Amino acid sequence: MNQALASTGWILLTTLILVPALVPLDPQVSQWAQGLPDEIVDFNRTITDIGSAAWMIYVSAFLLLIAYIARRASRQDAVRHKARTARNLSAYFLLTVGTASTLVHGLKFLIGRARPELFADYGAYSLTPFTGDRLFESFPSGHSTAAGAFFGAFAMLVPQLRPLFLVMALVLGFSRVIVGAHYPSDVAAGLLLGLWVAIVVAFVFARQGWLFRLDAGGWPAPKRARPRQMEK
């Protein structure tokens, strides 16, 4: 775990730089995004709930159960091997998204930032901790955290497609600003938190020999992937 924390220090540094840099721009960017053409806003309303952690957790748990049953029921080594891989994949996504969701909801409760829909009454920087009211749970964005965790997990598993997964996470994250649910700094913090969890869980799996291995640089790489030097 110490190695995982040390290796992901760059995420903390990015968060400490990016989030404070966005905070002063939150009101202007939020109002600009919500004022985009109706076609763009409607499209983002359509896609924004893809970032909900609920369906990710339910689907991962369901697939984990199916893989477990298949492995226990089958007597064929090939089927058992595939079921074990499916089990580990499902467990990786379940632990990643579930852990990220737990952390973000704890932070929301502790911080208590008013959402953009309360801007007229509270402004962009009002903090009311410990309310348990969703209207005061803007920071960090839960949908963005789930998107960061989900696509971060894919990025760890398929490093060749990392730019694509990054774009998809950013699109879902910014949709939260366009629909008026969050400020840009909420989204940035959520995406980075989700990514951090995806990497840390990959370290844990690599230590156990599940899905990942630690490469020459001590970084979790998919077992089927070439050494990380080839990816640089």
Secondary structure, DSSP 8 states (H G I E B T S, - for coil): -HHHHHHTHHHHHHHHHHHHHHGGGHHHHHHHHHTS-HHHHHHHHHHGGGG-HHHHHHHHHHHHHHHHHHHHH---HHHHHHHHHHHHHHHHHHHHHHHHHHHHHHHHHHH-B--GGGHHHH-SS-B-TT---GGG--SS-HHHHHHHHHHHHHHHH-GGGHHHHHHHHHHHHHHHHHTTS--HHHHHHHHHHHHHHHHHHHHHHHHHTSSEEE-TTS-EEETTS--GGGT-
